[in-house]
């Protein structure tokens, strides 16, 4: 099969769809891989690395896109819509529930679009979302701690405190992978940490991880209202696969937070769970609303592309290989991969996305 790897175009997105190691695995099986020049440079991979792995380097995005299978990291942007072709396979993160224009473009193109974030194993785990969720969860505290600095517009709070001065308070909405990884980082820094979740089994599991170092709370409206105003750093870590994230923190509650507090919403690529938070970019990552610093970069792992590209490829490569070897037949062979199917033959397929856009369901 002919496989294209375009250079990512999202603001400061330095990850790349295939690493040289993954390319080698494909070319060893006689697949042809076309990598746009400099596509891997931001992640530390040169064109020479790809050539050594057996890839062909192409000068422009149009050629990289003009292949049977296109492997990316982030969703196509509007300026890339015209590259999408009928009967083509597209494998990347899509997050369609928060992006109607892209959903319409994919349906109109006739492409077969498979989303990393909805590939689902029988145990309901999301193997291609997990590695980036781990990274985003850890980065949420790293960035949150930075923007709490006074020079960055924050309250001037050191999350770990010092002897004689209490540490900062971190409130995490959601105890899944993102929330768990955020808590690990926050606990490691010495912060006071609270996790809210509606799944009692998950809270019980988190107790085995953290013991008394983290306060584990059942999430209700009144509980959220009680803890959010006292947070120095509020992290949104809510995921409903394929659907928009529910709004858990309204504007009136944000207005009760102390000036210079920080909000980091990792769920922003699925619409976000905090009413006042909107998508930002690595170039302009924050804004202040109601006196609170808001951070809403939807591609947080793009800031650590060397780590993130390899972590992502470790998970995506087996599925890329199946698609390259079997084409569309791979969807019939692998139910997890079939769960990733969002759009095919001008139709919206994934049930969760169909619920978000019933008028596009056909």
Secondary structure, DSSP 4 states (H G I P E B T S, - for coil): -EEEEPPP-STT----SS-HHHHHHHHTTT-EEEEETTTTGGGT--HHHHHHTT-EEESSHHHHHSSSEEE-SSPPPGGGGGG--TT-EEEE---GGG-HHHHHHHHHHT-EEEEGGG---TTS--HHHHHHHHHHHHHHHHHHHHHTSGGGTS----TT-BTTBPPPEEEEE--SHHHHHHHHHHHHHT-EEEEEES-HHHHHHHHHHHGGGEEEEE--HHHHHHHGGG-SEEEE----TTSPPP--B-HHHHTTSPTT-EEEEGGGGGT-SBTT---B-STT-EEEETTEEEE-BTTGGGGGHHHHHHHHHHHHHHHHHHHHHHTTHHHHH-HHHHHTEEEETTEE--HHHHHHTGGG--
